[in-house]
Amino acid sequence: MDGVNSRLLDYQKSWDYLIDYALQHDVDLMIIAGDLLRFYHNPRMDEFSILLHGLQKLQNNGVSVLAIRGNHDAPELMPLLGSILDGAIMVDKIDMFKINGLQIACLPYQERQTWNPEVLDQYRGADILVLHDTLQGAVMSNGLLFDGIPLKDIKDFPVVIAGHIHKYQVLNSKNLIFYPGSLEPADFGEAGQEKGFVVLDIHKTAKGKVKAQYEFVPVPHRKFAVAEVTAADISQLDFSQYRDKVLRLFINGTKKELGELDLVKLVKEAEEAGVFYLDGPHLKTLEESQTRVDSQLEELLTPDKALRLYLDSQDVEDKEEIINLGLSIIDGGFYKNGKQQPSHKLAR
């Protein structure tokens, strides 16, 4: 299976879907909030060609294009695209542009240590802010919350379009602040996420107030899946349920069980069942004598009990002495038979 290389075709399909949608629905302006390419240090020429072809198709059909640099984009990318695409706005430094009657402030990716809201002061009259950064309250693919640019620092902008986080999310719907996310899942951390783009309908009232309506448009994309089985049950694994998917496979077993597996046969079975790409199999050794502790239970264990449980699964001597020594290091005190003794500091 050459699914790794074929993944580029998935990105091309999603990109073409976006371009075709824009042309079919008479879109006036395409805004890309950074990360035009996937790889910073070694961008692929075939990927660059796909990007360029889509942007040229938009321009040839009267669609304006504005894109800002993201952290995946090399510094040379925006000037290069700007030199090829006459009239397209490719932004690699903070600036503001007027397009179709809208003032659009742009804050591309910047390598900085701290955030200073004053960088936006001269652009606060803009109708739209496009930036590539982390915003306060944004959620990563793994569910972690970001403590990035405070939303109060960008509340003056009627619409904020943010790039950098691949997960679609709306952080504020009053003055619209959102991440459109990516068109394709980048890895298994994004499995199960809906991917697509956002269509904005923006107009100004007679008093100059910006009104914006938005719609998330999902893009059909390759699905990612994870399967975990034991070596004893591997013959019961039905690869057909993962047809056309990227599958990460884990197999658990003893060294003996894993050593007896016919991995070449497994890969062939996955291929014949139509699995798009098999990541693995990843083999995980579980010794028969190993004591497994549930992660939630582990949090409830005291240090001495946790250490005892671990040592019970190992073939070692002088367990009590090791426990006493280990806990004295952990807590800076001295344990004896599971009970903490007064701490003794060494004089220097």
Disulfide bonds with the S-S distance in Angstrom:
none
